Amino acid sequence: LFLLAALAPALAQFGMDQMPKKPKPAPLKEDLKYIKCEVCKKMVAEAMRQSEEVTSTSAVEDMLEHICDADADGKEGRGKEGVWMSSFDVSKAGQALVLENKGPGYCRRECRTIAKACDGVVEKLETDELAEALLSGTRDKKSAGVVAQRVCTKMAGVCKKGKVPLWPEGKVRKNEVFKPKDKKDDDIEDLLASMKGMPGGAGLTMMKPGDMDLGDDKVDEIDVLKDEI
């Protein structure tokens, strides 16, 4: 810590924030309609978990304002309501697209696809009604599956039987390889964020995998999508 604090002015002098960075990864639009039901179920489970940590309806409603925000990752003073999405990998299982929890990861294209699908689901719901469904489910000790049935099927209508679209047979899907996050990277991000208020610390940021623009139309290996049949 003392070493990093001592190095902060030197690192800032080299302009870490001025290193060429690519725009935020774009969602995979082709996946969106095929994952809304799955995303809704995962969102409800996560929202119920977060609801247990607050005590009022207004606090739950505030949480829901950011539950689909991929940038609410708990870094640099931001809330962490949306960090759950970076743990999921999207892949095919037969003709269905499924979400698999692979633990802490980097929020790249599939994570941002999940966030966009989540936004699309939440937009179909009244925040106060969703908050009440979550709170009553938690209060009555209902499972996330039971609450998701109510929210995703009856309220949002994205999981109606026979209405969940399947990936077209024979169509190749572009799959992003999940990039797990090492705990030490998490710790370094937290440390650099804590140094923002120190002399020379304002320019300290951590370049995540795939952040840097390689220039000359070069493609970073992490950005290469794999064909999934």
MOJO-V164391 format. One record per backbone hydrogen bond with DSSP energy under -0.5 kcal/mol. CO is the residue of the C=O (numbers start at 0). NH is the residue of the N-H. E is the energy in kcal/mol with one decimal. If there is no record, write none. Layout:
BEGIN
((CO & NH & E) (CO & NH & E))
END
This chain:
BEGIN
((0 & 4 & -2.4) (1 & 5 & -2.1) (2 & 6 & -1.9) (3 & 7 & -1.2) (6 & 10 & -2.7) (7 & 11 & -2.7) (8 & 12 & -1.9) (9 & 13 & -1.2) (10 & 15 & -0.6) (11 & 14 & -1.8) (14 & 17 & -1.8) (15 & 18 & -1.0) (19 & 212 & -2.4) (26 & 28 & -1.2) (27 & 30 & -1.8) (27 & 31 & -0.7) (28 & 31 & -0.7) (30 & 33 & -1.3) (30 & 34 & -0.8) (31 & 34 & -1.3) (31 & 35 & -0.7) (33 & 96 & -0.5) (34 & 38 & -3.1) (35 & 39 & -2.4) (36 & 40 & -2.1) (37 & 41 & -2.2) (38 & 42 & -2.9) (39 & 43 & -2.5) (40 & 44 & -2.1) (41 & 45 & -2.4) (42 & 46 & -3.0) (43 & 47 & -2.5) (44 & 48 & -1.8) (45 & 49 & -2.5) (46 & 50 & -2.1) (47 & 51 & -1.2) (49 & 52 & -1.4) (50 & 53 & -1.3) (55 & 59 & -1.7) (56 & 60 & -2.5) (57 & 61 & -2.2) (58 & 62 & -2.1) (59 & 63 & -2.3) (60 & 64 & -1.0) (61 & 64 & -0.5) (62 & 65 & -1.6) (62 & 66 & -0.7) (65 & 68 & -1.9) (67 & 69 & -0.8) (68 & 71 & -1.6) (70 & 72 & -2.0) (71 & 81 & -1.4) (71 & 82 & -0.8) (74 & 77 & -2.2) (78 & 73 & -2.7) (79 & 82 & -1.0) (81 & 84 & -1.5) (82 & 85 & -1.3) (83 & 86 & -1.5) (84 & 87 & -1.3) (86 & 101 & -3.4) (88 & 99 & -2.6) (90 & 97 & -3.0) (92 & 95 & -1.7) (94 & 166 & -3.7) (95 & 92 & -3.0) (95 & 97 & -0.5) (97 & 90 & -2.0) (97 & 99 & -0.5) (99 & 88 & -2.5) (99 & 101 & -0.7) (103 & 180 & -2.6) (105 & 107 & -1.2) (107 & 111 & -2.2) (108 & 27 & -0.5) (108 & 112 & -1.7) (109 & 113 & -2.5) (110 & 114 & -2.2) (111 & 115 & -1.9) (112 & 116 & -2.5) (113 & 117 & -2.7) (114 & 118 & -2.4) (115 & 119 & -2.0) (116 & 120 & -1.7) (117 & 121 & -2.7) (118 & 122 & -2.2) (120 & 123 & -1.5) (121 & 124 & -1.6) (125 & 129 & -2.5) (126 & 130 & -2.7) (127 & 131 & -1.9) (128 & 132 & -2.1) (129 & 133 & -2.3) (130 & 134 & -2.7) (131 & 135 & -2.9) (132 & 136 & -1.8) (133 & 137 & -2.4) (134 & 138 & -2.9) (135 & 139 & -2.4) (136 & 141 & -3.0) (137 & 140 & -1.1) (142 & 146 & -2.1) (143 & 147 & -2.8) (144 & 148 & -1.8) (145 & 149 & -1.5) (146 & 150 & -2.8) (147 & 151 & -3.2) (147 & 152 & -0.7) (148 & 152 & -1.2) (148 & 153 & -1.2) (149 & 154 & -2.0) (150 & 155 & -2.9) (151 & 157 & -2.0) (151 & 158 & -1.4) (159 & 162 & -2.5) (159 & 163 & -0.6) (162 & 164 & -0.7) (167 & 170 & -1.9) (172 & 174 & -0.7) (172 & 227 & -3.0) (174 & 225 & -3.2) (177 & 179 & -0.7) (178 & 105 & -1.9) (179 & 181 & -0.5) (181 & 184 & -0.8) (181 & 185 & -1.6) (182 & 186 & -2.5) (183 & 187 & -2.3) (184 & 188 & -2.4) (185 & 189 & -2.3) (186 & 190 & -2.3) (187 & 191 & -2.9) (188 & 192 & -2.3) (189 & 193 & -2.0) (190 & 194 & -1.0) (191 & 194 & -0.6) (192 & 195 & -1.3) (194 & 197 & -1.6) (197 & 200 & -2.4) (200 & 203 & -1.6) (202 & 204 & -0.7) (204 & 206 & -0.5) (205 & 207 & -0.7) (207 & 210 & -2.5) (210 & 21 & -3.1) (211 & 213 & -0.7) (214 & 217 & -2.3) (217 & 219 & -0.5) (219 & 222 & -1.8) (220 & 223 & -1.3) (225 & 174 & -3.4) (227 & 172 & -3.0))
END
